[in-house]
Every structure is written in structure tokens, then in C-alpha cells.
Amino acid sequence: MPELRFTKDHEWVRQDGDAAVIGITDHAQNALGDVVFVDLPEVGREVAAGEACAVVESVKAASDVYAPIAGRIVEVNSALTEDPGLINREPSGEGWFFKLEPKDPAEIAALMDDAAYARFVESQA
């Protein structure tokens, strides 16, 4: 499985061919609790790095999901509309939110790797 990269907003990115797959981390879904609703971005939308482009609602709170890199949304995970609990069950697998075509694929490499993300989460505790 390709390497995941992470943001300080607890999103992950995985390279999938020419696209970047985006989701939220296991840490984020644990903090949210049971996810009950997801509002996904429109396919074709151009997003800037750090731009809020999706919303995830749980029994505890609603949170924005940010684009970790700049690009154009090329696909959304429509399965989340029917079964938002996928985010809780498989946050870094079938619970992905959207795919985008990166403006600059090098932005992915600039994000945190597993070890750096683990240190970041620990420093926030």
C-alpha cells in the first residue's frame, strides 16, 4: 500500500496514480466519535491547500475537512453518503473522502510521514 502523508489538521494523503486520495486519520475519527453525516465537495472544484472543502458530522461535533494540497477534485467517495460509519471503521481505507488531481505533486512529499505525525499527535496530548 502506498505511503500515507499527514497534515496538522489530521488529514491523510495517499498517491494513487495521478490522483491524491484524501481522508481523515484514525486519531481524528476517534476524537469525533460515531460519524453520522458527510458533506462532500463537488467534482471539478478547484481547491487551495488548507481550504475547507468537506464537512464530517459526528454525534459529538461537526468538523471541516481541509484540502492538504492544492488541486482539482476528480472523485468523491459516494459510499460515505449511504454509510458515513465507513470513516470510523476504515479511516485510512474505504473511508476516504475525495480524490484530487494535484497542481504540484511535490506538495505531497512536503507533508508529515508516519513518524512525524505520531510525534505531532503525541505533542498535542
KOLTORKOL-348222 format. One record per residue (C-alpha): residue in one letter; z, x, y. Coordinates in nm, 2 decimals. Each point is the difference from the previous one (the first is absolute). Layout:
N
ATOM   type        z        x        y
ATOM      A        Z        X        Y
...
END
This chain:
125
ATOM   type        z        x        y
ATOM      M     0.00     0.00     0.00
ATOM      P    -0.09     0.14     0.34
ATOM      E     0.28     0.13     0.22
ATOM      L     0.18    -0.23     0.23
ATOM      R     0.07     0.10     0.37
ATOM      F     0.27    -0.17     0.21
ATOM      T     0.08    -0.10     0.35
ATOM      K     0.34    -0.03     0.18
ATOM      D    -0.06    -0.38     0.01
ATOM      H     0.01     0.00    -0.38
ATOM      E    -0.37    -0.06    -0.07
ATOM      W    -0.19     0.20    -0.27
ATOM      V    -0.36     0.10    -0.01
ATOM      R    -0.21     0.09    -0.31
ATOM      Q    -0.35     0.13     0.02
ATOM      D    -0.24    -0.22    -0.21
ATOM      G    -0.35     0.14     0.03
ATOM      D    -0.11    -0.05     0.36
ATOM      A     0.28    -0.25     0.07
ATOM      A     0.37     0.04     0.06
ATOM      V     0.23    -0.25    -0.17
ATOM      I     0.31    -0.10     0.20
ATOM      G     0.33    -0.15    -0.12
ATOM      I     0.37     0.01     0.07
ATOM      T     0.24     0.23    -0.18
ATOM      D     0.25    -0.09    -0.27
ATOM      H     0.27     0.09     0.26
ATOM      A    -0.15    -0.26     0.24
ATOM      Q    -0.03    -0.28    -0.25
ATOM      N     0.36     0.07    -0.12
ATOM      A     0.12    -0.03     0.36
ATOM      L    -0.20    -0.32     0.06
ATOM      G     0.12    -0.18    -0.32
ATOM      D    -0.21    -0.27    -0.16
ATOM      V    -0.34    -0.03     0.17
ATOM      V    -0.10    -0.36     0.06
ATOM      F    -0.31     0.02     0.23
ATOM      V    -0.26     0.25     0.11
ATOM      D    -0.24    -0.02     0.30
ATOM      L    -0.29     0.24    -0.06
ATOM      P    -0.25     0.14     0.25
ATOM      E    -0.36    -0.12     0.03
ATOM      V    -0.27     0.20    -0.18
ATOM      G    -0.21     0.18     0.26
ATOM      R     0.29     0.05     0.24
ATOM      E     0.02     0.35     0.16
ATOM      V     0.36     0.13     0.02
ATOM      A     0.16     0.30     0.17
ATOM      A     0.26     0.22    -0.18
ATOM      G     0.34    -0.16     0.05
ATOM      E    -0.15    -0.35     0.09
ATOM      A     0.18    -0.30    -0.15
ATOM      C    -0.26    -0.17    -0.22
ATOM      A     0.18    -0.20    -0.26
ATOM      V     0.33    -0.19    -0.04
ATOM      V     0.23    -0.02    -0.30
ATOM      E     0.27    -0.26    -0.01
ATOM      S     0.30     0.00    -0.24
ATOM      V     0.30    -0.21    -0.04
ATOM      K     0.18     0.24     0.24
ATOM      A    -0.26     0.08     0.27
ATOM      A    -0.35     0.03     0.12
ATOM      S    -0.15     0.34     0.06
ATOM      D    -0.32     0.14     0.13
ATOM      V    -0.22     0.22    -0.22
ATOM      Y    -0.16     0.28     0.20
ATOM      A    -0.33     0.18    -0.06
ATOM      P     0.10     0.35    -0.09
ATOM      I    -0.34     0.13     0.10
ATOM      A    -0.29    -0.12     0.22
ATOM      G    -0.29    -0.18    -0.16
ATOM      R    -0.17    -0.33    -0.09
ATOM      I     0.15    -0.25    -0.24
ATOM      V    -0.25    -0.03    -0.29
ATOM      E     0.21    -0.21    -0.25
ATOM      V     0.33    -0.19    -0.02
ATOM      N     0.20    -0.07    -0.31
ATOM      S    -0.04    -0.38    -0.02
ATOM      A     0.22     0.00    -0.31
ATOM      L     0.30     0.04     0.24
ATOM      T    -0.07    -0.34     0.15
ATOM      E     0.05    -0.17    -0.33
ATOM      D     0.27     0.23    -0.13
ATOM      P     0.18     0.19     0.28
ATOM      G     0.26     0.11    -0.26
ATOM      L    -0.25     0.26    -0.11
ATOM      I     0.13     0.21     0.28
ATOM      N     0.35     0.00    -0.15
ATOM      R    -0.13     0.06    -0.36
ATOM      E    -0.27     0.26     0.07
ATOM      P     0.04     0.13     0.35
ATOM      S    -0.22     0.31    -0.06
ATOM      G    -0.23    -0.16    -0.24
ATOM      E    -0.14    -0.36    -0.01
ATOM      G     0.21    -0.08     0.31
ATOM      W    -0.23     0.18     0.24
ATOM      F    -0.08    -0.18     0.33
ATOM      F    -0.34     0.12     0.12
ATOM      K    -0.27     0.26    -0.03
ATOM      L    -0.15     0.17     0.30
ATOM      E    -0.29     0.23     0.07
ATOM      P     0.16     0.30     0.18
ATOM      K    -0.14     0.11     0.33
ATOM      D     0.13     0.35    -0.09
ATOM      P     0.10     0.05    -0.36
ATOM      A     0.19     0.32     0.10
ATOM      E     0.26    -0.24     0.15
ATOM      I     0.12    -0.07    -0.35
ATOM      A     0.09     0.36    -0.07
ATOM      A     0.21     0.01     0.32
ATOM      L     0.24    -0.27    -0.15
ATOM      M     0.31     0.09    -0.19
ATOM      D    -0.02     0.09    -0.37
ATOM      D     0.25    -0.13    -0.26
ATOM      A     0.26     0.27     0.07
ATOM      A    -0.02    -0.03     0.38
ATOM      Y     0.03    -0.38    -0.03
ATOM      A     0.30     0.02    -0.23
ATOM      R     0.17     0.24     0.25
ATOM      F    -0.08    -0.25     0.29
ATOM      V     0.15    -0.30    -0.19
ATOM      E     0.31     0.20    -0.08
ATOM      S     0.04     0.10     0.36
ATOM      Q    -0.01    -0.36     0.10
ATOM      A     0.28    -0.11    -0.23
END
